[in-house]
Amino acid sequence: MIKRLTTLLLPLLFFLNTYSQTTPPVPYGPLPSKAQLSWHETELYAMVCYGLNTYTDKEWGYGDVDPALFNPTAFDAGQIASTLKEAGFKGLLLVAKHHDGFCLWPTRSTSYSIAASSWMKGKGDMVRSFEIAARQNGLSFGIYNSPWDRNSAVYGKPSYLPIYKKQLEELHTNYGPLFISWYDGANGGDGYYGGAKESRTIDRKTYYNWDKNWKIVRKLQPRAVIFSDIGLDVRWVGNESGFAGETSWATFTPKGEKDVNKPAPGESRYQEAPVGNRDGQFWMPAECDVPLRPGWYYHASQDTLVKSPYELFDIYFKSVGRGAALDLGVAPDKRGILHENDVIALKGFGKLLKETFSGNLLEKAMISASNTRGGAQAQYGPENLLDNNKKTYWATDDQITTPQFTIQLNRNQRFNIIRLREEITLGQRVEAFAVDIWKNNAWQEISKATSIGAQRLIRLPYFITTDRIRVRILSSPVCPVLSEFAIFAEPESSLFHQAKTTKNKPDKHKKDWHILSAPGADNPAVLIDNNATIWQGPFNRTNTSANAIVVDLNEQREISGLIFTPPNEAFSKGITDRYQISLSTDGTNWKDEITGEFGNIKANPIQQRISLPHQTTARFIRFIPLHITDESNFIRIAELGIY
């Protein structure tokens, strides 16, 4: 009797086990929403930075400029959108209002808008123009509306909040479906504020009532992802270089900069953002933002400093190729179109993308795996990795977490780029993998990496030729689920191209310069040595005149402006963001005093050019740091110069 029961139960147990293994794998960890999945597909979008800053040669306008100054002579949103389309971008994100408070649409919330400009006699709507151009070119459309308003007389007071709410409602109601609603952490500081000309601080954690504002966005634009330092859907990567971490988790738990449990835009622990958190509570992938030029807004002095197609290509691998998205800042010039150099760079980048990723070189290859889930080849077999369909995937039995698959090509292929994708609707699962090729009758490892996620690109610094490839999953807490494996070959000229970075030529006269005074006793000559060294000195908050650095040029020079180079480290300590400059012919009588600020230097520490109101003759320069970006008690400067 027992023998008979055993005979009956064994087939039943086999059937139940097989059935359980042919059901889809159980999702692992936080999962992306539909809006996030759509955002992942976008991959490349551009932030268009255009406004009064374009005409004042500033990054962060103070809010005191007459709107009549805004009057592009050849505005063409179509030229901008079509260039982005040709370059491979899928979205256009418009800065509808920056920190200066100038609105690019005829808002009812403030008179400081395009309705008061000279363009189209105040009858135009630039947000509408960009929206139409984006959709005509097949680009998704998104909006950034800065919560900081340096023009508003009531900013920092409760009465500003209904104004900002009204702007959000207008922008999220009148311009069609948006793919992203974008926010940053620059909130509070110096401003015009209706003529008050003062510094206003806010509690970033409570002032804006973010929960209420984002409920407005969710209600009006349910298909849009919300981006900020802390999500809700997409996190800032923590730098403005365009790079995600070599290991990049789409999962993240936002933390406050000082109070871990109270994160807010501008008040977050950005140091964890490049990598993310393996055990993060939320699906919150990274956006990598970086400007095409050194700055986000147009400056004629940067016309020769546009990133090359090869530099953009490298950034692509370190952003999109690490499961993030690339948000490239583009800056129309005073005409209202992209400068010729920008167009050349963008189109060149698009050409590289097309030439590289036009086709998977594994076409007609044969593939086998060490395990297939439940033996269901049609449903979960490794062939799904090569079918060019992101919705199909290879999966293994639950207990098989370190499988491998092997690809036999129909002939030798030469390549240097490898692409893998996970089926992220089931979570980010794989923690480490390796890729081997068959060479000299043996397997040879050519690459090892960690996270995969929505996409992982491995760019080898050399070309590989083989007819057999193996991928080994080295670590995964649950069974892996992969939707694609592909190989590509980039143009040889790209692989061996050394990206050129244009810098200001060293001033040959600097060898005769002298630092007459500088705070502290450390070597002040470092300030003018043309090398990569960093000078550091004490910062006096109560008596800023004690921070003065006086340079003797050794002779009278014609000076148009000052060059200030900060340490090239995002969010480095001791970076000056407000300053005072004076000039003198004798070192005693000072003139041409200028007080100003370096907008956005905290997140984007690039070389700054301070233009004088007019060219002047001087021998002595006095530079006084008035404020630094953090609470440090020291100043750090890479170099001072003139032009």
Secondary structure as UniProt FT lines:
FT   HELIX           2..22
FT   HELIX           34..42
FT   STRAND          44..48
FT   HELIX           52..56
FT   HELIX           67..69
FT   HELIX           77..86
FT   TURN            87..88
FT   STRAND          91..97
FT   TURN            99..100
FT   HELIX           114..116
FT   HELIX           119..122
FT   HELIX           126..136
FT   TURN            137..138
FT   STRAND          140..145
FT   TURN            153..156
FT   HELIX           158..160
FT   HELIX           161..171
FT   TURN            172..173
FT   STRAND          180..182
FT   STRAND          189..191
FT   HELIX           193..195
FT   STRAND          198..200
FT   TURN            204..208
FT   HELIX           210..220
FT   TURN            222..223
FT   STRAND          225..228
FT   TURN            229..230
FT   STRAND          234..236
FT   STRAND          251..252
FT   TURN            260..261
FT   TURN            265..266
FT   STRAND          267..268
FT   HELIX           270..272
FT   TURN            273..275
FT   TURN            278..279
FT   STRAND          282..283
FT   STRAND          286..291
FT   HELIX           300..302
FT   TURN            303..304
FT   HELIX           309..319
FT   HELIX           320..322
FT   STRAND          325..330
FT   TURN            334..335
FT   HELIX           340..357
FT   TURN            361..364
FT   STRAND          366..369
FT   HELIX           373..375
FT   HELIX           377..380
FT   HELIX           382..386
FT   TURN            390..391
FT   STRAND          394..395
FT   TURN            398..399
FT   STRAND          404..422
FT   HELIX           424..426
FT   STRAND          432..439
FT   TURN            440..441
FT   STRAND          442..449
FT   TURN            453..454
FT   STRAND          456..475
FT   STRAND          481..488
FT   HELIX           492..495
FT   HELIX           508..512
FT   STRAND          514..517
FT   HELIX           524..528
FT   STRAND          535..538
FT   HELIX           544..547
FT   STRAND          549..565
FT   TURN            570..571
FT   TURN            573..574
FT   STRAND          576..584
FT   STRAND          590..597
FT   TURN            599..603
FT   STRAND          608..628
FT   STRAND          634..637
FT   STRAND          639..642
//
